[in-house]
């Protein structure tokens, strides 16, 4: 059976080791940032900001196809939901 004191010492050692690892990670991030290389997310965001917004152009034929399909769908809907004539 493992005693409490041993577990406490192990925990203290792991916490100290964790602190050292986190400190090294912070140093590496600082070195990367100071090397003139911004993080990748910042580079992508900057490219997106610089790109002008342009809407895609649709041809008249494409618009006509969409209009015909919409009319067809609505005609089908109205045919199914039309009030029935009384006899």
N, CA, C and O atoms as a CHARMM CRD file, in Angstrom:
* protein
*
  348
    1    1 UNK  N      0.84700  -1.17700   0.00000 PROA 1      0.00000
    2    1 UNK  CA     0.00000   0.00000   0.00000 PROA 1      0.00000
    3    1 UNK  C      0.89300   1.24100   0.00000 PROA 1      0.00000
    4    1 UNK  O      1.90400   1.28800   0.70000 PROA 1      0.00000
    5    2 UNK  N      0.51100   2.23700  -0.78700 PROA 2      0.00000
    6    2 UNK  CA     1.29300   3.45300  -0.91000 PROA 2      0.00000
    7    2 UNK  C      0.84500   4.43000   0.17100 PROA 2      0.00000
    8    2 UNK  O     -0.34900   4.67000   0.35400 PROA 2      0.00000
    9    3 UNK  N      1.82400   4.99000   0.88500 PROA 3      0.00000
   10    3 UNK  CA     1.43600   5.89600   1.96400 PROA 3      0.00000
   11    3 UNK  C      1.24100   7.32300   1.43800 PROA 3      0.00000
   12    3 UNK  O      1.71200   7.66900   0.35500 PROA 3      0.00000
   13    4 UNK  N      0.56400   8.11000   2.19800 PROA 4      0.00000
   14    4 UNK  CA     0.17500   9.46400   1.82300 PROA 4      0.00000
   15    4 UNK  C      1.39500  10.36300   1.59500 PROA 4      0.00000
   16    4 UNK  O      1.40500  11.15700   0.65500 PROA 4      0.00000
   17    5 UNK  N      2.40700  10.24800   2.43400 PROA 5      0.00000
   18    5 UNK  CA     3.59000  11.10000   2.33800 PROA 5      0.00000
   19    5 UNK  C      4.31100  10.89200   1.00400 PROA 5      0.00000
   20    5 UNK  O      4.76900  11.85500   0.38900 PROA 5      0.00000
   21    6 UNK  N      4.41100   9.65700   0.56600 PROA 6      0.00000
   22    6 UNK  CA     5.05300   9.36000  -0.70800 PROA 6      0.00000
   23    6 UNK  C      4.28100  10.00700  -1.87200 PROA 6      0.00000
   24    6 UNK  O      4.88000  10.56800  -2.79000 PROA 6      0.00000
   25    7 UNK  N      2.95300   9.91800  -1.81800 PROA 7      0.00000
   26    7 UNK  CA     2.12900  10.51800  -2.86200 PROA 7      0.00000
   27    7 UNK  C      2.26500  12.04400  -2.88200 PROA 7      0.00000
   28    7 UNK  O      2.29300  12.65700  -3.94900 PROA 7      0.00000
   29    8 UNK  N      2.35000  12.65300  -1.68600 PROA 8      0.00000
   30    8 UNK  CA     2.50400  14.10700  -1.62300 PROA 8      0.00000
   31    8 UNK  C      3.83000  14.54200  -2.23200 PROA 8      0.00000
   32    8 UNK  O      3.88200  15.53200  -2.96300 PROA 8      0.00000
   33    9 UNK  N      4.89700  13.81400  -1.94000 PROA 9      0.00000
   34    9 UNK  CA     6.20500  14.14200  -2.50000 PROA 9      0.00000
   35    9 UNK  C      6.21000  13.95000  -4.03000 PROA 9      0.00000
   36    9 UNK  O      6.80100  14.74700  -4.75900 PROA 9      0.00000
   37   10 UNK  N      5.56500  12.91600  -4.48800 PROA 10     0.00000
   38   10 UNK  CA     5.48700  12.68000  -5.92500 PROA 10     0.00000
   39   10 UNK  C      4.72100  13.81900  -6.60700 PROA 10     0.00000
   40   10 UNK  O      5.10700  14.30200  -7.67200 PROA 10     0.00000
   41   11 UNK  N      3.63700  14.22900  -5.96800 PROA 11     0.00000
   42   11 UNK  CA     2.84000  15.32500  -6.51800 PROA 11     0.00000
   43   11 UNK  C      3.64900  16.61700  -6.58200 PROA 11     0.00000
   44   11 UNK  O      3.58800  17.33500  -7.58000 PROA 11     0.00000
   45   12 UNK  N      4.40100  16.91700  -5.53300 PROA 12     0.00000
   46   12 UNK  CA     5.24000  18.11000  -5.52800 PROA 12     0.00000
   47   12 UNK  C      6.27800  18.05000  -6.64700 PROA 12     0.00000
   48   12 UNK  O      6.52100  19.04900  -7.32500 PROA 12     0.00000
   49   13 UNK  N      6.87700  16.90400  -6.83600 PROA 13     0.00000
   50   13 UNK  CA     7.86400  16.74600  -7.90500 PROA 13     0.00000
   51   13 UNK  C      7.25200  16.94600  -9.27200 PROA 13     0.00000
   52   13 UNK  O      7.84300  17.61300 -10.12200 PROA 13     0.00000
   53   14 UNK  N      6.07600  16.37900  -9.50100 PROA 14     0.00000
   54   14 UNK  CA     5.40700  16.52400 -10.79100 PROA 14     0.00000
   55   14 UNK  C      4.98300  17.97400 -11.03900 PROA 14     0.00000
   56   14 UNK  O      5.07300  18.46700 -12.16300 PROA 14     0.00000
   57   15 UNK  N      4.51900  18.65300  -9.98200 PROA 15     0.00000
   58   15 UNK  CA     4.13500  20.05600 -10.14300 PROA 15     0.00000
   59   15 UNK  C      5.34500  20.92400 -10.48200 PROA 15     0.00000
   60   15 UNK  O      5.24500  21.83700 -11.30100 PROA 15     0.00000
   61   16 UNK  N      6.46600  20.64500  -9.86500 PROA 16     0.00000
   62   16 UNK  CA     7.68800  21.39700 -10.16800 PROA 16     0.00000
   63   16 UNK  C      8.10500  21.14400 -11.61500 PROA 16     0.00000
   64   16 UNK  O      8.46800  22.07300 -12.33800 PROA 16     0.00000
   65   17 UNK  N      8.05000  19.89400 -12.02400 PROA 17     0.00000
   66   17 UNK  CA     8.40600  19.53700 -13.40100 PROA 17     0.00000
   67   17 UNK  C      7.45600  20.20600 -14.38900 PROA 17     0.00000
   68   17 UNK  O      7.88400  20.68300 -15.44000 PROA 17     0.00000
   69   18 UNK  N      6.17000  20.24300 -14.05500 PROA 18     0.00000
   70   18 UNK  CA     5.16400  20.87900 -14.90800 PROA 18     0.00000
   71   18 UNK  C      5.47000  22.36900 -15.05800 PROA 18     0.00000
   72   18 UNK  O      5.38000  22.91700 -16.15700 PROA 18     0.00000
   73   19 UNK  N      5.82800  23.01400 -13.97100 PROA 19     0.00000
   74   19 UNK  CA     6.17700  24.43100 -14.01000 PROA 19     0.00000
   75   19 UNK  C      7.36600  24.69100 -14.92000 PROA 19     0.00000
   76   19 UNK  O      7.37700  25.67200 -15.66400 PROA 19     0.00000
   77   20 UNK  N      8.36100  23.82400 -14.86500 PROA 20     0.00000
   78   20 UNK  CA     9.54300  23.97800 -15.72500 PROA 20     0.00000
   79   20 UNK  C      9.16400  23.80800 -17.19600 PROA 20     0.00000
   80   20 UNK  O      9.63100  24.55900 -18.05300 PROA 20     0.00000
   81   21 UNK  N      8.33200  22.83600 -17.47800 PROA 21     0.00000
   82   21 UNK  CA     7.90400  22.59700 -18.86100 PROA 21     0.00000
   83   21 UNK  C      7.10100  23.78600 -19.38100 PROA 21     0.00000
   84   21 UNK  O      7.31000  24.22200 -20.51300 PROA 21     0.00000
   85   22 UNK  N      6.19200  24.31000 -18.57500 PROA 22     0.00000
   86   22 UNK  CA     5.39900  25.46300 -19.00100 PROA 22     0.00000
   87   22 UNK  C      6.28700  26.68400 -19.23700 PROA 22     0.00000
   88   22 UNK  O      6.04600  27.46500 -20.15700 PROA 22     0.00000
   89   23 UNK  N      7.30700  26.84100 -18.40800 PROA 23     0.00000
   90   23 UNK  CA     8.23100  27.96100 -18.58200 PROA 23     0.00000
   91   23 UNK  C      9.00500  27.81500 -19.89700 PROA 23     0.00000
   92   23 UNK  O      9.20000  28.80000 -20.60900 PROA 23     0.00000
   93   24 UNK  N      9.44000  26.60800 -20.21900 PROA 24     0.00000
   94   24 UNK  CA    10.15800  26.38400 -21.47300 PROA 24     0.00000
   95   24 UNK  C      9.24600  26.62100 -22.68200 PROA 24     0.00000
   96   24 UNK  O      9.68400  27.15400 -23.70100 PROA 24     0.00000
   97   25 UNK  N      7.99100  26.22400 -22.56100 PROA 25     0.00000
   98   25 UNK  CA     7.03000  26.46600 -23.64100 PROA 25     0.00000
   99   25 UNK  C      6.86300  27.96300 -23.85400 PROA 25     0.00000
  100   25 UNK  O      6.84600  28.42900 -24.99300 PROA 25     0.00000
  101   26 UNK  N      6.74100  28.71600 -22.77000 PROA 26     0.00000
  102   26 UNK  CA     6.59800  30.17100 -22.88400 PROA 26     0.00000
  103   26 UNK  C      7.83300  30.78700 -23.52300 PROA 26     0.00000
  104   26 UNK  O      7.71100  31.70500 -24.33500 PROA 26     0.00000
  105   27 UNK  N      9.01400  30.30400 -23.17500 PROA 27     0.00000
  106   27 UNK  CA    10.24800  30.81700 -23.77700 PROA 27     0.00000
  107   27 UNK  C     10.28000  30.53200 -25.28100 PROA 27     0.00000
  108   27 UNK  O     10.68200  31.38400 -26.07300 PROA 27     0.00000
  109   28 UNK  N      9.85600  29.33800 -25.66100 PROA 28     0.00000
  110   28 UNK  CA     9.84000  28.99100 -27.08600 PROA 28     0.00000
  111   28 UNK  C      8.85700  29.86300 -27.85900 PROA 28     0.00000
  112   28 UNK  O      9.16300  30.31300 -28.96300 PROA 28     0.00000
  113   29 UNK  N      7.68700  30.10300 -27.29200 PROA 29     0.00000
  114   29 UNK  CA     6.70800  30.95800 -27.96200 PROA 29     0.00000
  115   29 UNK  C      7.23700  32.37900 -28.10900 PROA 29     0.00000
  116   29 UNK  O      7.03600  33.01800 -29.14100 PROA 29     0.00000
  117   30 UNK  N      7.90900  32.86800 -27.08200 PROA 30     0.00000
  118   30 UNK  CA     8.49700  34.20600 -27.15300 PROA 30     0.00000
  119   30 UNK  C      9.56900  34.25300 -28.22700 PROA 30     0.00000
  120   30 UNK  O      9.65000  35.22000 -28.98500 PROA 30     0.00000
  121   31 UNK  N     10.39600  33.21000 -28.29600 PROA 31     0.00000
  122   31 UNK  CA    11.45300  33.17300 -29.29900 PROA 31     0.00000
  123   31 UNK  C     10.86500  33.14700 -30.70500 PROA 31     0.00000
  124   31 UNK  O     11.37900  33.81000 -31.60600 PROA 31     0.00000
  125   32 UNK  N      9.81000  32.39700 -30.89300 PROA 32     0.00000
  126   32 UNK  CA     9.16700  32.32200 -32.20500 PROA 32     0.00000
  127   32 UNK  C      8.58100  33.67600 -32.57500 PROA 32     0.00000
  128   32 UNK  O      8.75500  34.13700 -33.70300 PROA 32     0.00000
  129   33 UNK  N      7.89900  34.31200 -31.65100 PROA 33     0.00000
  130   33 UNK  CA     7.27100  35.59800 -31.92200 PROA 33     0.00000
  131   33 UNK  C      8.32400  36.66700 -32.18900 PROA 33     0.00000
  132   33 UNK  O      8.14800  37.50000 -33.07800 PROA 33     0.00000
  133   34 UNK  N      9.40600  36.65100 -31.43600 PROA 34     0.00000
  134   34 UNK  CA    10.45300  37.66200 -31.59500 PROA 34     0.00000
  135   34 UNK  C     11.31100  37.41300 -32.82800 PROA 34     0.00000
  136   34 UNK  O     12.06700  38.29400 -33.23800 PROA 34     0.00000
  137   35 UNK  N     11.21100  36.25000 -33.41400 PROA 35     0.00000
  138   35 UNK  CA    12.00500  35.94300 -34.59900 PROA 35     0.00000
  139   35 UNK  C     11.40500  36.57300 -35.85000 PROA 35     0.00000
  140   35 UNK  O     11.90900  36.35700 -36.95200 PROA 35     0.00000
  141   36 UNK  N     10.33400  37.35000 -35.69100 PROA 36     0.00000
  142   36 UNK  CA     9.71500  37.99900 -36.84100 PROA 36     0.00000
  143   36 UNK  C      8.66900  37.14200 -37.51700 PROA 36     0.00000
  144   36 UNK  O      8.11400  37.54100 -38.54000 PROA 36     0.00000
  145   37 UNK  N      8.39500  36.00900 -36.98700 PROA 37     0.00000
  146   37 UNK  CA     7.39000  35.11500 -37.54400 PROA 37     0.00000
  147   37 UNK  C      6.16300  35.15000 -36.64100 PROA 37     0.00000
  148   37 UNK  O      6.15500  34.49800 -35.59600 PROA 37     0.00000
  149   38 UNK  N      5.12500  35.89600 -37.02000 PROA 38     0.00000
  150   38 UNK  CA     3.91500  35.89100 -36.20200 PROA 38     0.00000
  151   38 UNK  C      3.25200  34.51800 -36.25500 PROA 38     0.00000
  152   38 UNK  O      3.49700  33.74800 -37.18400 PROA 38     0.00000
  153   39 UNK  N      2.43700  34.21300 -35.29300 PROA 39     0.00000
  154   39 UNK  CA     1.74100  32.92000 -35.31100 PROA 39     0.00000
  155   39 UNK  C      0.93200  32.73800 -36.60000 PROA 39     0.00000
  156   39 UNK  O      0.47800  33.71400 -37.19600 PROA 39     0.00000
  157   40 UNK  N      0.76000  31.50700 -37.01700 PROA 40     0.00000
  158   40 UNK  CA     0.11500  31.18700 -38.28900 PROA 40     0.00000
  159   40 UNK  C     -1.28900  31.76800 -38.37900 PROA 40     0.00000
  160   40 UNK  O     -1.69900  32.20700 -39.45300 PROA 40     0.00000
  161   41 UNK  N     -2.03000  31.78100 -37.28600 PROA 41     0.00000
  162   41 UNK  CA    -3.39000  32.31500 -37.32200 PROA 41     0.00000
  163   41 UNK  C     -3.38600  33.79200 -37.67900 PROA 41     0.00000
  164   41 UNK  O     -4.27700  34.26000 -38.38900 PROA 41     0.00000
  165   42 UNK  N     -2.39200  34.53200 -37.19500 PROA 42     0.00000
  166   42 UNK  CA    -2.31400  35.95500 -37.50200 PROA 42     0.00000
  167   42 UNK  C     -2.01800  36.17000 -38.98200 PROA 42     0.00000
  168   42 UNK  O     -2.54500  37.10200 -39.58900 PROA 42     0.00000
  169   43 UNK  N     -1.18800  35.32400 -39.56200 PROA 43     0.00000
  170   43 UNK  CA    -0.85400  35.44200 -40.98300 PROA 43     0.00000
  171   43 UNK  C     -2.09800  35.21600 -41.83100 PROA 43     0.00000
  172   43 UNK  O     -2.36100  35.97700 -42.76200 PROA 43     0.00000
  173   44 UNK  N     -2.85900  34.18400 -41.52000 PROA 44     0.00000
  174   44 UNK  CA    -4.07500  33.87000 -42.28000 PROA 44     0.00000
  175   44 UNK  C     -5.09300  34.98800 -42.12700 PROA 44     0.00000
  176   44 UNK  O     -5.72500  35.39000 -43.10300 PROA 44     0.00000
  177   45 UNK  N     -5.25700  35.49400 -40.91000 PROA 45     0.00000
  178   45 UNK  CA    -6.22300  36.56400 -40.67600 PROA 45     0.00000
  179   45 UNK  C     -5.83500  37.81400 -41.45400 PROA 45     0.00000
  180   45 UNK  O     -6.70300  38.49400 -42.00100 PROA 45     0.00000
  181   46 UNK  N     -4.57000  38.11900 -41.51100 PROA 46     0.00000
  182   46 UNK  CA    -4.10800  39.29400 -42.24800 PROA 46     0.00000
  183   46 UNK  C     -4.37600  39.14200 -43.74300 PROA 46     0.00000
  184   46 UNK  O     -4.78400  40.10200 -44.39800 PROA 46     0.00000
  185   47 UNK  N     -4.15500  37.95900 -44.28400 PROA 47     0.00000
  186   47 UNK  CA    -4.42800  37.72300 -45.70600 PROA 47     0.00000
  187   47 UNK  C     -5.91300  37.89000 -46.00700 PROA 47     0.00000
  188   47 UNK  O     -6.28600  38.43800 -47.04400 PROA 47     0.00000
  189   48 UNK  N     -6.75900  37.41400 -45.09300 PROA 48     0.00000
  190   48 UNK  CA    -8.19500  37.53000 -45.30800 PROA 48     0.00000
  191   48 UNK  C     -8.64700  38.98600 -45.24100 PROA 48     0.00000
  192   48 UNK  O     -9.55700  39.38700 -45.96600 PROA 48     0.00000
  193   49 UNK  N     -8.02100  39.77300 -44.38000 PROA 49     0.00000
  194   49 UNK  CA    -8.38800  41.17800 -44.27900 PROA 49     0.00000
  195   49 UNK  C     -7.99800  41.94400 -45.53300 PROA 49     0.00000
  196   49 UNK  O     -8.71000  42.86600 -45.93200 PROA 49     0.00000
  197   50 UNK  N     -6.90500  41.59100 -46.15400 PROA 50     0.00000
  198   50 UNK  CA    -6.41700  42.30800 -47.32200 PROA 50     0.00000
  199   50 UNK  C     -7.19500  41.96800 -48.58800 PROA 50     0.00000
  200   50 UNK  O     -7.22900  42.76400 -49.52600 PROA 50     0.00000
  201   51 UNK  N     -7.81800  40.79900 -48.62200 PROA 51     0.00000
  202   51 UNK  CA    -8.50700  40.35800 -49.82600 PROA 51     0.00000
  203   51 UNK  C     -9.82400  41.12500 -49.99200 PROA 51     0.00000
  204   51 UNK  O    -10.62700  41.16700 -49.05900 PROA 51     0.00000
  205   52 UNK  N    -10.05700  41.72700 -51.15500 PROA 52     0.00000
  206   52 UNK  CA   -11.31600  42.45300 -51.34400 PROA 52     0.00000
  207   52 UNK  C    -12.47800  41.47100 -51.44800 PROA 52     0.00000
  208   52 UNK  O    -12.32600  40.35000 -51.93300 PROA 52     0.00000
  209   53 UNK  N    -13.62200  41.91100 -50.99000 PROA 53     0.00000
  210   53 UNK  CA   -14.82100  41.07600 -51.04200 PROA 53     0.00000
  211   53 UNK  C    -15.48500  41.24800 -52.39800 PROA 53     0.00000
  212   53 UNK  O    -15.83900  42.36000 -52.79100 PROA 53     0.00000
  213   54 UNK  N    -15.64800  40.16200 -53.09500 PROA 54     0.00000
  214   54 UNK  CA   -16.31800  40.19400 -54.39500 PROA 54     0.00000
  215   54 UNK  C    -17.40600  39.12500 -54.41100 PROA 54     0.00000
  216   54 UNK  O    -17.17700  37.97400 -54.03800 PROA 54     0.00000
  217   55 UNK  N    -18.58000  39.52700 -54.84600 PROA 55     0.00000
  218   55 UNK  CA   -19.65800  38.55500 -54.98300 PROA 55     0.00000
  219   55 UNK  C    -19.46200  37.78500 -56.27200 PROA 55     0.00000
  220   55 UNK  O    -18.95100  38.31700 -57.25700 PROA 55     0.00000
  221   56 UNK  N    -19.86700  36.54800 -56.25800 PROA 56     0.00000
  222   56 UNK  CA   -19.78200  35.74800 -57.47400 PROA 56     0.00000
  223   56 UNK  C    -20.87500  36.19500 -58.43300 PROA 56     0.00000
  224   56 UNK  O    -21.99300  36.50600 -58.02100 PROA 56     0.00000
  225   57 UNK  N    -20.54200  36.22300 -59.69400 PROA 57     0.00000
  226   57 UNK  CA   -21.49700  36.63900 -60.71300 PROA 57     0.00000
  227   57 UNK  C    -22.23100  35.41100 -61.24900 PROA 57     0.00000
  228   57 UNK  O    -21.62700  34.37900 -61.54200 PROA 57     0.00000
  229   58 UNK  N    -23.53300  35.55400 -61.36600 PROA 58     0.00000
  230   58 UNK  CA   -24.33200  34.45500 -61.89600 PROA 58     0.00000
  231   58 UNK  C    -24.78300  34.82600 -63.30500 PROA 58     0.00000
  232   58 UNK  O    -25.18500  35.96100 -63.56200 PROA 58     0.00000
  233   59 UNK  N    -24.71400  33.87300 -64.19600 PROA 59     0.00000
  234   59 UNK  CA   -25.10700  34.13100 -65.58000 PROA 59     0.00000
  235   59 UNK  C    -26.63100  34.22500 -65.66000 PROA 59     0.00000
  236   59 UNK  O    -27.33100  33.69200 -64.79900 PROA 59     0.00000
  237   60 UNK  N    -27.14100  34.89500 -66.67800 PROA 60     0.00000
  238   60 UNK  CA   -28.59800  34.96500 -66.86200 PROA 60     0.00000
  239   60 UNK  C    -29.22100  33.57900 -67.03900 PROA 60     0.00000
  240   60 UNK  O    -30.35400  33.34200 -66.62000 PROA 60     0.00000
  241   61 UNK  N    -28.47200  32.67000 -67.66100 PROA 61     0.00000
  242   61 UNK  CA   -28.99000  31.30000 -67.83100 PROA 61     0.00000
  243   61 UNK  C    -29.13200  30.61200 -66.47500 PROA 61     0.00000
  244   61 UNK  O    -30.11000  29.90800 -66.22300 PROA 61     0.00000
  245   62 UNK  N    -28.16000  30.82200 -65.62100 PROA 62     0.00000
  246   62 UNK  CA   -28.21700  30.22300 -64.27600 PROA 62     0.00000
  247   62 UNK  C    -29.39100  30.76900 -63.47800 PROA 62     0.00000
  248   62 UNK  O    -30.09200  30.01900 -62.79900 PROA 62     0.00000
  249   63 UNK  N    -29.60600  32.09900 -63.56400 PROA 63     0.00000
  250   63 UNK  CA   -30.74100  32.70500 -62.87700 PROA 63     0.00000
  251   63 UNK  C    -32.05700  32.15300 -63.40600 PROA 63     0.00000
  252   63 UNK  O    -32.99200  31.91300 -62.64100 PROA 63     0.00000
  253   64 UNK  N    -32.12500  31.95500 -64.71600 PROA 64     0.00000
  254   64 UNK  CA   -33.35200  31.42300 -65.33400 PROA 64     0.00000
  255   64 UNK  C    -33.61400  29.99400 -64.86100 PROA 64     0.00000
  256   64 UNK  O    -34.75800  29.62800 -64.59000 PROA 64     0.00000
  257   65 UNK  N    -32.55400  29.18700 -64.76100 PROA 65     0.00000
  258   65 UNK  CA   -32.72700  27.80500 -64.28100 PROA 65     0.00000
  259   65 UNK  C    -33.23400  27.79200 -62.83700 PROA 65     0.00000
  260   65 UNK  O    -34.11300  27.00400 -62.49000 PROA 65     0.00000
  261   66 UNK  N    -32.67600  28.66400 -62.00400 PROA 66     0.00000
  262   66 UNK  CA   -33.12300  28.72300 -60.60400 PROA 66     0.00000
  263   66 UNK  C    -34.57100  29.17600 -60.53400 PROA 66     0.00000
  264   66 UNK  O    -35.35300  28.61400 -59.76700 PROA 66     0.00000
  265   67 UNK  N    -34.94500  30.18300 -61.31800 PROA 67     0.00000
  266   67 UNK  CA   -36.32900  30.67100 -61.32600 PROA 67     0.00000
  267   67 UNK  C    -37.28400  29.57700 -61.77800 PROA 67     0.00000
  268   67 UNK  O    -38.35200  29.40700 -61.19000 PROA 67     0.00000
  269   68 UNK  N    -36.91200  28.83400 -62.81800 PROA 68     0.00000
  270   68 UNK  CA   -37.78200  27.75400 -63.32100 PROA 68     0.00000
  271   68 UNK  C    -37.94800  26.66800 -62.26600 PROA 68     0.00000
  272   68 UNK  O    -39.05000  26.15900 -62.06400 PROA 68     0.00000
  273   69 UNK  N    -36.86300  26.31500 -61.59600 PROA 69     0.00000
  274   69 UNK  CA   -36.95000  25.27500 -60.56100 PROA 69     0.00000
  275   69 UNK  C    -37.81500  25.73900 -59.40100 PROA 69     0.00000
  276   69 UNK  O    -38.58600  24.95300 -58.85000 PROA 69     0.00000
  277   70 UNK  N    -37.69700  27.01800 -59.02000 PROA 70     0.00000
  278   70 UNK  CA   -38.50400  27.56200 -57.92300 PROA 70     0.00000
  279   70 UNK  C    -39.97600  27.55100 -58.29500 PROA 70     0.00000
  280   70 UNK  O    -40.82200  27.16200 -57.48900 PROA 70     0.00000
  281   71 UNK  N    -40.28600  27.98000 -59.51600 PROA 71     0.00000
  282   71 UNK  CA   -41.68200  27.96700 -59.96800 PROA 71     0.00000
  283   71 UNK  C    -42.24200  26.55800 -59.98000 PROA 71     0.00000
  284   71 UNK  O    -43.39700  26.33500 -59.61800 PROA 71     0.00000
  285   72 UNK  N    -41.41100  25.60100 -60.40300 PROA 72     0.00000
  286   72 UNK  CA   -41.85200  24.21100 -60.44300 PROA 72     0.00000
  287   72 UNK  C    -42.14800  23.69700 -59.03500 PROA 72     0.00000
  288   72 UNK  O    -43.15000  23.01500 -58.81800 PROA 72     0.00000
  289   73 UNK  N    -41.27400  24.02300 -58.07500 PROA 73     0.00000
  290   73 UNK  CA   -41.49600  23.58100 -56.69100 PROA 73     0.00000
  291   73 UNK  C    -42.76700  24.19300 -56.11700 PROA 73     0.00000
  292   73 UNK  O    -43.55000  23.49700 -55.47000 PROA 73     0.00000
  293   74 UNK  N    -42.98300  25.48600 -56.34700 PROA 74     0.00000
  294   74 UNK  CA   -44.17500  26.13200 -55.81100 PROA 74     0.00000
  295   74 UNK  C    -45.44000  25.60900 -56.49200 PROA 74     0.00000
  296   74 UNK  O    -46.47500  25.46300 -55.84300 PROA 74     0.00000
  297   75 UNK  N    -45.36600  25.33200 -57.77300 PROA 75     0.00000
  298   75 UNK  CA   -46.53700  24.77500 -58.45800 PROA 75     0.00000
  299   75 UNK  C    -46.89800  23.42100 -57.85900 PROA 75     0.00000
  300   75 UNK  O    -48.07400  23.13300 -57.63700 PROA 75     0.00000
  301   76 UNK  N    -45.88800  22.58800 -57.59600 PROA 76     0.00000
  302   76 UNK  CA   -46.12000  21.28800 -56.97400 PROA 76     0.00000
  303   76 UNK  C    -46.72900  21.45600 -55.58000 PROA 76     0.00000
  304   76 UNK  O    -47.64600  20.72600 -55.20400 PROA 76     0.00000
  305   77 UNK  N    -46.21500  22.41600 -54.82600 PROA 77     0.00000
  306   77 UNK  CA   -46.72100  22.66700 -53.47900 PROA 77     0.00000
  307   77 UNK  C    -48.19100  23.09200 -53.53600 PROA 77     0.00000
  308   77 UNK  O    -49.02500  22.57100 -52.79500 PROA 77     0.00000
  309   78 UNK  N    -48.49600  24.04100 -54.41900 PROA 78     0.00000
  310   78 UNK  CA   -49.87600  24.52200 -54.51000 PROA 78     0.00000
  311   78 UNK  C    -50.81400  23.44500 -55.04000 PROA 78     0.00000
  312   78 UNK  O    -51.98400  23.41200 -54.66100 PROA 78     0.00000
  313   79 UNK  N    -50.32400  22.56600 -55.90600 PROA 79     0.00000
  314   79 UNK  CA   -51.14600  21.47100 -56.40500 PROA 79     0.00000
  315   79 UNK  C    -51.49900  20.52300 -55.26100 PROA 79     0.00000
  316   79 UNK  O    -52.63300  20.05300 -55.17100 PROA 79     0.00000
  317   80 UNK  N    -50.53000  20.24000 -54.38500 PROA 80     0.00000
  318   80 UNK  CA   -50.78600  19.31800 -53.27700 PROA 80     0.00000
  319   80 UNK  C    -51.66000  19.94400 -52.20000 PROA 80     0.00000
  320   80 UNK  O    -52.44400  19.23900 -51.56400 PROA 80     0.00000
  321   81 UNK  N    -51.54600  21.24800 -51.98100 PROA 81     0.00000
  322   81 UNK  CA   -52.24600  21.90300 -50.88800 PROA 81     0.00000
  323   81 UNK  C    -53.45400  22.72400 -51.34900 PROA 81     0.00000
  324   81 UNK  O    -53.98700  23.52500 -50.58000 PROA 81     0.00000
  325   82 UNK  N    -53.87500  22.53700 -52.55900 PROA 82     0.00000
  326   82 UNK  CA   -55.02700  23.28700 -53.06400 PROA 82     0.00000
  327   82 UNK  C    -56.30300  22.76500 -52.38200 PROA 82     0.00000
  328   82 UNK  O    -56.43300  21.56800 -52.12500 PROA 82     0.00000
  329   83 UNK  N    -57.23400  23.67200 -52.09600 PROA 83     0.00000
  330   83 UNK  CA   -58.49400  23.19400 -51.48500 PROA 83     0.00000
  331   83 UNK  C    -59.25700  22.32800 -52.48500 PROA 83     0.00000
  332   83 UNK  O    -59.33300  22.63900 -53.67400 PROA 83     0.00000
  333   84 UNK  N    -59.79700  21.27500 -51.99200 PROA 84     0.00000
  334   84 UNK  CA   -60.51700  20.35000 -52.85000 PROA 84     0.00000
  335   84 UNK  C    -61.89600  20.90700 -53.19600 PROA 84     0.00000
  336   84 UNK  O    -62.56100  21.50800 -52.35200 PROA 84     0.00000
  337   85 UNK  N    -62.31100  20.70600 -54.42700 PROA 85     0.00000
  338   85 UNK  CA   -63.62600  21.20300 -54.86700 PROA 85     0.00000
  339   85 UNK  C    -64.72100  20.30200 -54.29200 PROA 85     0.00000
  340   85 UNK  O    -64.58300  19.07900 -54.24300 PROA 85     0.00000
  341   86 UNK  N    -65.80100  20.93500 -53.86300 PROA 86     0.00000
  342   86 UNK  CA   -66.93000  20.15500 -53.31100 PROA 86     0.00000
  343   86 UNK  C    -67.76200  19.63500 -54.45200 PROA 86     0.00000
  344   86 UNK  O    -67.90400  20.31000 -55.47100 PROA 86     0.00000
  345   87 UNK  N    -68.31600  18.45100 -54.30400 PROA 87     0.00000
  346   87 UNK  CA   -69.13600  17.85600 -55.35300 PROA 87     0.00000
  347   87 UNK  C    -70.58300  18.15000 -55.14800 PROA 87     0.00000
  348   87 UNK  O    -71.41900  17.72100 -55.94400 PROA 87     0.00000
